[in-house]
């Protein structure tokens, strides 16, 4: 089959590891032809070009700036995405008849491009639902459903509805996502919605004790503490104020050390907190050399996940997978609507608390200071990953719909 994959993720090769690149490699392994549109922002000054690899093609489509820019430019760039994607398909893939179109949220603004291919080629459309927008923006107070500001909400809500209507199948990250989507959109048939989780192709990670010691000494990370690490986006969805409370309440805890590594809209706010409070058992990094970060991230003791307590939508961060791959137990502090805590605790590879309860968080920290507890939970994490969250699992879920049609 000819597969078209649309994403905002910027990559130029499928040799990279990630939830989308790993999934695309599964299609290639099964002899499908893969075509990808992976945009690059205008600020990078790279013109549109087609990368023709042996088993796949990636259209590096120049788009406007959607990150690290002002609200107006971001808004304009977002609104022009679908026309640019549609034009890219018309120019570069005019002679390809696609059997399947896979696309993700964000964004929700590729409706016209997807509709064009669906009508032109009678293609099956599959949405990988990674983000429920605009409700997530409403939850965090960034958008309003009433008043003058509601016009923006209503515009994006109509885009969301059209995208769902256009999708033959919708793959959600977890069962809570499935239930939320159907509850909020009763017009969607339950036959078209399923769990198709975040997934990766698990790598075998070898722990080089000498390299670990060198990295920890380089960054002044104690060797005799339980090291908790958060790696990833530092934005409003992470509920940074609660993270600050947790760090502050543990400032005299000599058993633990916290590492925060990432970037995002709330980084400066968090960095200022570090500078003022001068925490002895916590460090923040905006950027680390890739090799150093990978060694560090794969050799810490506990992986952290934070989500703002205000969320009504059930987020399921893909950050979880890198912790599980490293056989690392997880400590999640989230809202009550996501089921990530249930999955973690029911399968005994981590602990959960609501992201407004510092006391509960600290009890979990204390429990995870036990080496034996971490060892067992870490082994469970890797096992659950291999049995439930591999890119092959996701591939088979998507392809099952074609096998059903073949049987008919």
C-alpha positions, -999 to +999 in steps of 0.1 A: +000+000+000+009+036-004+009+054+030+008+092+035+018+104+069+012+141+079+029+155+109+043+188+123+073+169+137+105+181+120+127+152+109+147+143+078+153+106+083+135+076+097+167+065+114+158+087+143+139+071+173+105+084+182+068+075+183+062+084+147+095+074+130+093+040+147+058+035+135+066+044+099+095+019+100+070-008+108+051+000+076+083-002+056+093-035+072+060-049+059+069-036+023+045-007+022+056+025+005+058+055+029+054+091+019+058+118+047+053+155+049+075+168+077+076+206+077+104+230+085+097+265+098+106+296+079+131+308+105+154+279+096+157+293+060+155+259+044+135+258+011+110+231+004+127+199-008+120+162-013+142+137+004+141+105-017+153+075+004+153+040-008+122+029+011+105+062+018+101+098+007+100+128+030+087+162+018+104+189+039+078+215+034+086+251+044+058+266+066+055+297+086+069+300+122+047+282+147+072+280+176+094+305+194+075+334+178+047+359+187+010+350+189+001+368+157+027+351+135+019+317+151-018+322+144-013+331+108+012+302+103-013+278+118-042+290+097-021+285+065-009+250+073-037+231+054-033+251+022+005+246+023+002+208+029-025+205+002-002+223-023+027+201-013+007+170-021-005+184-054+031+193-065+052+165-052+028+135-049+005+141-078+013+107-094+009+087-062-025+071-053-026+068-016-044+039+002-041+052+037-036+087+052-023+089+088-022+122+106-019+134+142-032+161+165-018+186+169-027+202+146-064+201+139-060+224+109-051+199+081-087+192+072-086+204+036-053+185+028-067+153+042-101+157+025-083+164-008-064+130-007-094+111+006-116+123-023-088+120-050-077+085-041-106+071-021-080+067+007-088+054+042-081+081+068-067+074+103-063+100+130-038+095+158-054+116+185-025+129+207-041+161+218-077+172+223-078+208+212-093+234+219-106+219+252-071+217+266-066+254+260-099+261+278-088+239+308-056+260+312-074+293+309-058+301+275-092+302+256-128+310+266-160+294+255-181+325+262-177+363+255-157+380+228-128+355+231-151+326+223-149+334+186-114+318+185-127+288+205-157+283+182-135+285+151-111+258+163-140+237+177-156+236+142-122+225+128-120+198+154-155+185+145-147+184+108-115+165+114-133+138+134-160+136+107-134+132+080-116+104+099-126+068+091-108+057+123-095+075+154-068+059+175-067+072+211-038+070+235-058+052+263-093+040+272-100+072+291-094+091+259-118+069+240-145+074+266-139+112+267-140+115+230-173+096+226-189+114+255-181+148+242-189+139+205-219+116+205-221+119+167-190+098+164-196+061+160-180+040+187-170+015+159-145+040+145-127+048+178-101+025+194-070+026+216-039+029+195-014+040+222+018+060+221+045+034+212+081+029+203+105+003+190+122-006+223+160-004+223+183-024+245+201+000+268+235-010+282+246+007+314+282+016+312+290+023+349+322+042+340+303+065+317+276+070+343+301+080+369+318+104+345+286+121+336+274+124+372+307+138+383+307+162+353+273+176+363+279+173+401+251+148+406+255+128+438+263+091+435+246+080+468+211+095+463+179+084+446+179+105+414+145+116+401+145+130+365+120+150+345+129+154+309+107+172+283+085+202+278+082+228+305+050+245+296+016+253+311+003+217+307+030+205+332+016+226+361+049+242+370+036+257+402+030+223+417+064+211+406+080+240+424+060+231+456+073+195+454+109+206+450+106+231+478+091+206+502+121+183+496+149+208+498+161+193+531+157+157+520+193+143+517+181+110+503+170+125+469+182+145+441+160+161+413+170+168+378+148+189+355+159+190+319+138+206+292+126+238+276+093+255+270+072+286+279+076+281+316+113+274+317+123+310+327+098+310+355+111+277+368+147+288+363+141+320+383+127+298+412+159+277+412+180+309+413+161+324+442+157+293+464+191+279+457+181+243+461+209+220+471+194+188+459+179+199+426+193+210+392+177+225+361+192+223+326+178+240+294+202+221+272+226+192+275+247+176+248+226+148+233+250+120+244+252+133+279+215+136+282+208+101+269+233+086+294+218+106+322+182+100+313+187+063+310+206+059+342+186+079+367+164+061+393+129+074+388+111+091+359+088+120+367+056+130+349+036+162+357+003+174+344-017+204+355-045+196+380-071+216+359-072+193+329-105+178+321-091+160+291-072+127+297-037+134+286-012+105+283+023+119+279+046+099+255+075+108+280+064+077+298+078+054+271+114+066+275+113+059+313+098+024+306+125+017+280+152+024+306+135+000+331+128+030+353+098+033+377+075+063+372+062+088+396+033+107+381+015+137+395-015+145+374-051+156+372-078+130+381-092+127+345-062+110+329-059+072+334-021+072+332-019+069+370-043+038+369-022+022+342+011+028+362-002+016+395-024-013+384+006-028+365+030-020+394+056+000+375+052+033+394+032+055+418+006+083+413-007+113+431-030+141+422-011+172+412-023+193+442-012+170+470+024+176+480+020+152+510+010+123+488+038+132+464+064+131+492+051+097+505+056+083+470+091+098+469+099+081+502+086+047+489+107+050+457+139+055+477+138+018+483+163+001+459+143-031+459+110-014+451+127+005+422+142-027+408+109-046+407+089-017+394+116-010+368+115-046+355+077-044+354+079-011+334+101-027+307+079-058+305+047-038+301+063-017+274+073-047+254+039-063+258+017-033+251+035-002+238+056-012+209+053+004+174+045-031+161+014-032+183+003+002+169+010-009+133-011-041+137-040-021+152-041+002+122-036-025+097-063-047+112-089-026+095-075-035+061-074-072+070-111-071+080-119-057+045-098-084+029-118-111+047-150-096+035 
